[in-house]
Amino acid sequence: MKWLSNRYAYPLVIFAMIASIGLQTAWLIQLFHAQQVQVKRDLDQAVADAARMSEYLSVAPGHENNDNFRNFFLSPEWLQLKQAYASMLNMGVSSRFETKLKNDSTLINIRLLIANKRSGPKKRKVISVFDDGETLGSVMAADKKDMRRMDSLVEVECRKQNINEDRFFILYDYNTGRPESEKDFKRAKNADYQSRQLGYNLNFFIHTYQLVVPSITYTVVYRMRYYLISSLLMILLTGLVFRFLFKVMRSQRLYTQARLAFTGNMTHELKTPVAVIEAALDSITRYKLAEDPVRMENYLAISKNEINRLNLMIDKVLSLEQLDNGKINLRTELYDVQQGLESVVSSMRLRNSNGSVHIEYIPSEEPCFVNGDPVHLTNVFYNLMDNAIKYSGPEVRIQVLCTSVDDQIVVTIQDNGPGITKIYHERIFERFFRIPEHADIHTVKGTGLGLHYVQEIIAMHGGSIKVLDRPEGGAAFIIYLPAYHEI
């Protein structure tokens, strides 16, 4: 499994991520092109609607209440017919378009003249006929006014379609088809969108209108925003899932390694007292110590101590098993933290009376009571002090402090050992974890269960624990427990 995960897992994940990103990118590109086509269709519709309304408004005065009049000039069929007529100007077809508006009817006269034989190019003769009282100046002024109205209607229709791109328009001479602005005409060649040339006034035909949008990218991207967000979220979630799986695989591998190390360490821990007991009993039998009560009592005391040691290790393992299964029920009562610390400190001093262990206890001047389980909290203090003694070297100096800060009881146990590297400050509380010295070899034997038990018990009491490196050397474990308050 290790060979499989190390050799193939990362390449497979990289391939899956690249494939996922590639598929999402291909889909988004295809969707982008589809949205481009749709935006152009919406622009075509916007310009057509604006042109239809502009032409209607140019002839509407006096006919506002005529439904037939309105329905005809606002119909898409009329727009198609008008557009087809305008398109024939570039096909060598002579034409004539006249409109006469009367009170009772509207006359539209369209005349097409198509040559049967191809002839050489001839200069086109343009004849403009104005109604009575109209001049070229008045017609041009009216055309300019209608052109502004047409552009305003285009803007309104674009807003209805939620298209807010920069745009401009080009006017073409109705008869010659030439653009009024060569600069705008050249600029329009690289534009994303150019509309058809549409008329905007039925009273006279001077110019046609063409909408130009240099870029429609913003509108396309805006319309795709939910698809883009969903794609990014999909890729992100995929990456997070793979990261989570790798983290689980790595944790599982580390957990397996920790269990193997735990088995080896526990075997050693169990083997030592068994060997001592076996040697003591063997000595009693071999040397007939029944005749020497003093020596026999000494060997029996040693055996009893080793049996107690075995019981403590078994209880520790069982306690953690019960913690994991949620079977530990705390028997809380009013617990004096300082009294518990004093009893543990006294026990540690008595157990290590050879003079190499110095424990300084600094109690608080204020009472330090919590609502806790005396047995488990005492075991917590015992575990922390026992670890401090184990890892502090030949000359052990431990300082134990208890203070009351605000609504918390703070217990600090600090030693003069080698300290704990910062990268292990969180991991030392994991089950089975032990700080590596040389691979899986530890100069101090242990099970890797003590600190995990400590953290779990403190958490069950509503508190927390953290570890700090002391500037002068050594480590400091700081416990925070909620202070007891009478209701």
C-alpha positions in Angstrom: 0.0 0.0 0.0 2.8 2.4 0.8 4.5 1.6 -2.5 1.2 2.2 -4.3 0.5 5.5 -2.6 3.9 6.9 -2.8 4.5 5.9 -6.4 1.2 6.5 -8.1 -1.0 8.7 -5.8 0.6 12.0 -6.6 0.9 11.5 -10.4 -2.8 10.3 -10.4 -3.9 13.3 -8.5 -1.9 15.7 -10.7 -3.4 14.0 -13.8 -6.9 14.2 -12.4 -6.5 17.9 -11.5 -5.1 18.7 -15.0 -7.9 16.7 -16.6 -10.5 18.5 -14.5 -9.1 21.9 -15.2 -8.8 21.0 -18.9 -12.4 19.8 -19.2 -13.7 22.9 -17.3 -11.6 25.2 -19.5 -12.9 23.5 -22.7 -16.5 23.7 -21.5 -16.1 27.4 -20.6 -14.5 28.2 -23.9 -17.4 26.6 -25.7 -19.8 28.4 -23.5 -18.0 31.7 -24.2 -18.4 31.3 -27.9 -22.1 30.4 -27.5 -22.6 33.4 -25.3 -20.9 35.6 -27.9 -23.4 34.5 -30.5 -26.3 35.1 -28.1 -25.1 38.6 -27.2 -24.8 39.5 -30.9 -28.3 38.2 -31.5 -29.5 40.4 -28.6 -27.7 43.4 -30.1 -29.4 42.7 -33.5 -32.7 42.6 -31.8 -32.0 45.7 -29.8 -31.0 47.7 -32.9 -34.0 46.3 -34.9 -36.5 47.2 -32.2 -35.0 50.7 -31.9 -35.1 51.2 -35.7 -38.8 50.0 -35.9 -39.8 52.4 -33.1 -37.8 55.3 -34.6 -39.5 54.9 -38.0 -42.9 54.7 -36.3 -42.3 57.8 -34.2 -41.3 59.6 -37.4 -44.7 59.1 -38.9 -46.8 58.7 -35.8 -47.9 62.4 -35.2 -51.6 62.5 -36.0 -52.0 58.7 -36.1 -51.4 57.8 -32.5 -54.9 56.4 -32.1 -54.9 54.3 -35.2 -54.2 50.7 -34.2 -53.8 49.5 -37.8 -51.2 52.2 -38.4 -49.3 51.3 -35.2 -49.4 47.6 -35.7 -48.2 47.7 -39.2 -45.2 50.0 -38.7 -44.2 48.2 -35.5 -44.5 44.7 -37.0 -41.3 42.6 -37.7 -42.6 42.0 -41.2 -42.5 45.7 -42.1 -39.0 45.8 -40.7 -37.9 42.9 -42.9 -39.5 44.5 -46.0 -37.8 47.8 -45.3 -34.4 46.1 -44.6 -34.7 44.1 -47.9 -35.4 47.3 -49.8 -32.4 49.0 -48.3 -30.1 46.1 -49.1 -31.0 46.3 -52.8 -29.3 49.6 -53.1 -25.9 47.7 -53.3 -27.2 45.2 -56.0 -27.3 47.6 -58.9 -31.1 48.0 -58.7 -32.7 51.4 -59.3 -35.4 52.1 -56.8 -38.0 54.6 -55.7 -39.6 54.8 -52.3 -42.4 57.2 -51.5 -44.7 57.6 -48.6 -47.8 59.7 -48.4 -49.6 60.0 -45.1 -53.3 61.0 -45.3 -55.9 61.3 -42.7 -57.8 58.2 -43.8 -54.9 56.1 -45.2 -51.2 55.8 -45.7 -49.7 55.2 -49.2 -46.3 53.6 -49.5 -45.0 53.3 -53.1 -41.9 51.1 -53.7 -40.6 50.9 -57.3 -37.8 48.7 -58.4 -36.0 49.0 -61.8 -33.8 46.0 -62.8 -31.7 46.1 -66.0 -32.0 43.0 -68.2 -28.5 43.4 -69.6 -25.3 44.1 -67.8 -24.0 47.6 -68.7 -20.9 49.5 -67.8 -20.7 51.5 -64.6 -22.7 54.7 -64.7 -22.7 57.5 -62.4 -25.7 57.3 -60.2 -28.0 60.2 -60.4 -29.6 61.1 -57.1 -32.8 63.1 -57.1 -34.1 64.5 -53.8 -37.7 65.7 -53.7 -38.9 67.7 -50.7 -42.4 68.5 -49.6 -43.8 72.0 -49.8 -42.1 74.3 -47.3 -39.1 72.0 -46.7 -35.6 72.9 -47.6 -32.4 70.9 -47.5 -31.3 72.6 -44.3 -34.6 71.8 -42.5 -34.5 68.2 -43.7 -30.9 67.8 -42.5 -31.8 69.3 -39.2 -34.7 66.9 -38.8 -32.5 64.0 -39.9 -30.0 64.9 -37.2 -32.7 65.0 -34.6 -34.1 61.6 -35.7 -30.5 60.2 -35.6 -30.1 61.2 -32.0 -33.5 59.7 -31.2 -32.4 56.5 -32.9 -29.2 56.3 -30.8 -31.2 57.0 -27.6 -33.6 54.2 -28.5 -30.7 51.8 -29.1 -29.3 52.7 -25.7 -32.6 52.0 -24.1 -32.9 48.6 -25.9 -29.3 47.6 -24.9 -30.1 48.3 -21.3 -33.1 46.1 -21.5 -30.8 43.4 -22.7 -28.3 44.2 -19.9 -25.6 45.1 -22.4 -23.6 48.0 -21.0 -20.5 48.0 -23.3 -18.8 51.0 -24.9 -20.3 51.6 -28.3 -20.5 54.1 -31.2 -22.5 54.4 -34.4 -21.7 55.0 -38.1 -23.9 56.9 -40.4 -23.9 55.9 -44.1 -25.2 58.0 -47.0 -28.5 56.4 -48.0 -27.9 56.7 -51.7 -24.2 56.1 -52.1 -23.7 53.7 -49.1 -20.5 55.6 -48.1 -19.7 56.1 -44.4 -19.8 59.7 -43.1 -16.7 59.0 -40.9 -13.8 57.1 -42.5 -12.1 57.0 -39.1 -15.0 55.3 -37.4 -15.4 53.0 -40.4 -11.8 51.8 -40.1 -12.2 51.5 -36.3 -15.2 49.3 -36.8 -13.3 46.7 -38.8 -11.8 45.1 -35.7 -14.9 45.4 -33.6 -16.6 42.4 -32.0 -20.0 43.5 -33.3 -21.4 45.5 -36.3 -25.1 45.7 -36.9 -26.9 45.9 -40.2 -27.5 49.3 -41.7 -31.0 50.4 -40.8 -33.1 53.4 -41.7 -34.7 55.4 -38.9 -37.1 57.9 -40.7 -39.8 57.2 -43.2 -40.4 60.8 -44.2 -37.0 61.1 -46.0 -34.0 58.9 -46.6 -30.7 60.6 -46.0 -28.7 58.2 -43.8 -28.7 54.7 -42.5 -27.6 53.8 -39.0 -25.1 51.1 -37.9 -24.3 50.2 -34.3 -20.7 49.2 -33.5 -19.5 47.6 -30.3 -15.7 47.3 -30.1 -15.8 44.6 -27.4 -18.6 42.4 -26.0 -16.3 40.4 -23.7 -17.4 42.1 -20.5 -21.1 41.3 -21.2 -20.2 37.7 -22.2 -18.2 37.2 -19.0 -20.9 38.8 -16.9 -23.5 36.5 -18.3 -21.2 33.5 -17.6 -20.4 34.6 -14.0 -22.3 31.8 -12.3 -20.8 29.2 -14.6 -17.3 30.7 -13.9 -17.9 30.7 -10.2 -19.3 27.1 -10.3 -16.3 25.9 -12.3 -13.8 27.6 -9.9 -15.6 26.1 -7.0 -15.6 22.7 -8.6 -11.9 22.9 -9.2 -11.3 24.2 -5.7 -13.5 21.5 -4.1 -11.7 18.8 -6.1 -8.4 20.1 -5.0 -9.6 20.3 -1.4 -10.9 16.7 -1.6 -7.6 15.4 -2.9 -5.8 17.4 -0.2 -8.1 16.0 2.5 -7.5 12.4 1.1 -3.8 12.9 1.1 -4.0 14.2 4.7 -6.0 11.2 5.7 -3.6 8.9 4.0 -0.6 10.6 5.6 -2.3 10.6 9.0 -3.2 6.9 8.6 0.4 6.1 7.6 1.7 8.0 10.6 -0.9 6.5 12.9 0.2 3.0 11.7 3.8 3.8 12.3 2.9 5.3 15.7 1.0 2.1 16.6 4.0 0.0 15.7 6.3 2.2 17.8 3.7 2.0 20.6 3.6 -1.7 20.4 7.4 -1.9 20.6 7.6 0.6 23.5 4.8 -1.0 25.4 6.3 -4.4 25.0 9.5 -3.1 26.4 7.7 -1.3 29.2 5.7 -4.5 30.1 8.7 -6.7 29.8 10.9 -4.8 32.2 8.6 -5.2 35.3 7.9 -8.8 34.4 11.6 -9.6 34.2 12.2 -7.8 37.6 9.4 -9.8 39.2 10.6 -13.0 37.7 14.2 -12.4 38.9 12.9 -11.5 42.4 10.8 -14.7 42.7 13.6 -16.7 41.2 16.0 -15.3 43.8 13.6 -16.1 46.6 13.3 -19.7 45.5 16.9 -20.3 44.5 18.5 -18.7 47.5 15.9 -20.0 50.0 15.2 -16.5 51.2 12.4 -17.8 53.5 15.2 -18.3 56.0 16.2 -14.6 55.5 13.0 -12.6 56.1 14.7 -9.2 55.6 16.0 -9.9 52.1 12.8 -11.7 51.2 10.7 -8.7 52.3 12.9 -6.5 50.1 12.4 -8.7 47.1 8.7 -8.8 47.7 8.5 -5.0 48.0 10.3 -4.7 44.7 7.9 -7.2 43.1 4.9 -5.3 44.6 6.2 -2.0 43.2 6.6 -3.5 39.7 3.1 -4.9 39.9 1.8 -1.5 40.7 3.7 -0.1 37.8 2.1 -2.7 35.5 -1.3 -1.7 36.9 -0.7 2.0 36.2 0.3 1.2 32.5 -2.7 -1.0 32.0 -5.0 1.6 33.6 -3.6 4.3 31.3 -4.3 2.2 28.2 -7.8 1.3 29.4 -8.5 5.0 30.3 -7.6 6.1 26.8 -9.7 3.3 25.3 -12.7 4.5 27.4 -12.0 8.1 26.3 -12.2 7.1 22.7 -15.4 5.1 23.2 -17.0 7.9 25.3 -17.3 5.6 28.3 -15.6 7.8 30.9 -18.1 9.7 33.1 -16.5 12.4 35.2 -17.5 12.4 38.8 -17.2 16.1 39.4 -17.1 17.8 42.7 -15.6 20.9 44.3 -11.9 20.2 43.8 -9.0 22.2 45.4 -6.4 22.4 42.6 -3.7 23.5 45.0 -4.3 20.6 47.3 -4.1 18.2 44.4 -0.8 19.7 43.2 0.7 19.5 46.7 -0.2 15.8 47.0 1.4 15.0 43.6 4.5 17.1 44.3 4.9 15.4 47.7 4.6 12.0 46.0 7.1 12.9 43.4 9.6 14.1 46.0 9.2 10.9 48.0 9.6 8.7 44.9 12.7 10.6 43.8 14.4 11.1 47.2 17.9 10.6 45.8 18.5 14.4 45.7 18.7 14.6 41.9 15.1 15.9 41.5 14.2 19.4 42.8 10.6 20.4 42.6 9.6 23.9 43.6 5.9 24.5 44.2 4.6 28.1 44.2 0.9 28.2 45.3 -1.5 31.0 44.8 -2.5 33.3 47.6 -6.1 33.0 46.5 -8.2 29.8 46.6 -8.1 27.8 43.4 -11.3 25.7 43.1 -12.7 24.0 40.1 -15.7 21.7 39.4 -13.7 18.6 38.4 -13.0 14.9 38.9 -10.3 14.6 41.6 -9.0 11.2 40.3 -8.5 12.3 36.6 -7.2 15.8 37.4 -4.7 14.3 39.8 -3.6 11.9 37.1 -3.2 14.8 34.7 -0.8 16.6 37.2 1.0 13.3 37.8 1.5 12.6 34.1 2.9 16.1 33.4 5.4 16.0 36.4 6.4 12.4 35.5 7.2 13.5 32.0 9.2 16.5 33.3 11.3 14.2 35.5 11.9 11.7 32.6 13.0 14.2 30.1 15.0 16.7 32.2 18.2 14.7 32.4 20.4 13.9 35.4 19.7 17.1 37.3 16.0 17.8 37.3 14.6 21.2 38.3 10.8 21.5 38.1 8.7 24.6 39.0 5.0 24.2 39.6 2.8 27.4 39.8 -0.9 27.8 40.4 -2.6 31.2 40.0 -6.1 32.5 39.6 -6.6 34.8 36.7 -10.0 36.3 36.0 -12.4 33.3 35.8 -9.7 30.8 35.2 -7.3 28.7 37.2 -3.9 28.5 35.5 -1.5 25.7 36.4 2.1 25.9 35.0 4.5 23.0 35.1 7.9 23.9 33.7 11.2 21.9 33.6 14.8 22.4 32.6 14.9 19.7 29.9 15.8 20.0 26.2 12.5 21.7 25.4 10.1 20.8 22.6 10.6 22.0 19.0 7.8 24.3 17.9 6.7 22.1 15.0 5.8 19.4 17.6 3.8 21.7 19.9 0.5 20.5 18.5 1.4 17.0 17.6 2.7 15.9 21.1 -1.0 15.6 22.1 -1.8 13.1 19.4 -2.4 9.5 20.4 0.8 7.3 20.2 2.9 10.3 19.0 6.4 10.6 20.5 9.0 13.2 19.5 11.5 11.4 17.3 15.1 11.6 18.3 16.8 9.1 16.0 14.2 7.5 13.7 12.1 5.3 16.1 14.8 5.0 18.8 13.9 6.9 22.1 16.3 7.2 24.9 13.4 7.5 27.3 10.9 4.7 27.0 7.2 5.5 27.0 3.8 4.7 25.3 3.0 8.1 23.7 -0.4 8.0 25.5 0.2 10.3 28.5 -0.2 13.7 26.9 -3.1 12.6 24.8 -4.9 11.5 28.0 -4.0 14.8 29.6 -5.5 16.9 26.8 -8.7 14.8 26.6 -9.3 15.0 30.3 -8.7 18.8 30.4 -11.0 19.3 27.4 -13.7 17.3 29.2 -13.4 19.8 32.1 -13.9 22.7 29.7 -10.3 23.8 29.8 -7.3 23.8 27.5 -3.6 23.1 27.5 -0.6 24.5 25.6 3.1 24.1 25.6 5.8 26.8 25.4 9.6 26.8 25.1 11.2 28.7 27.9 14.0 31.2 26.9 16.3 29.8 29.6 15.7 26.3 28.4 13.1 23.6 29.0 9.4 23.4 28.3 6.4 24.8 30.1 3.0 23.2 30.1 0.2 25.6 30.9 -3.3 24.4 31.9 -6.4 26.6 31.9 -9.4 25.4 33.8 -12.7 27.3 34.4 -12.8 28.5 38.1 -15.6 27.3 40.3 -18.4 29.8 41.0 -21.4 29.3 43.3 -24.7 29.8 41.6 
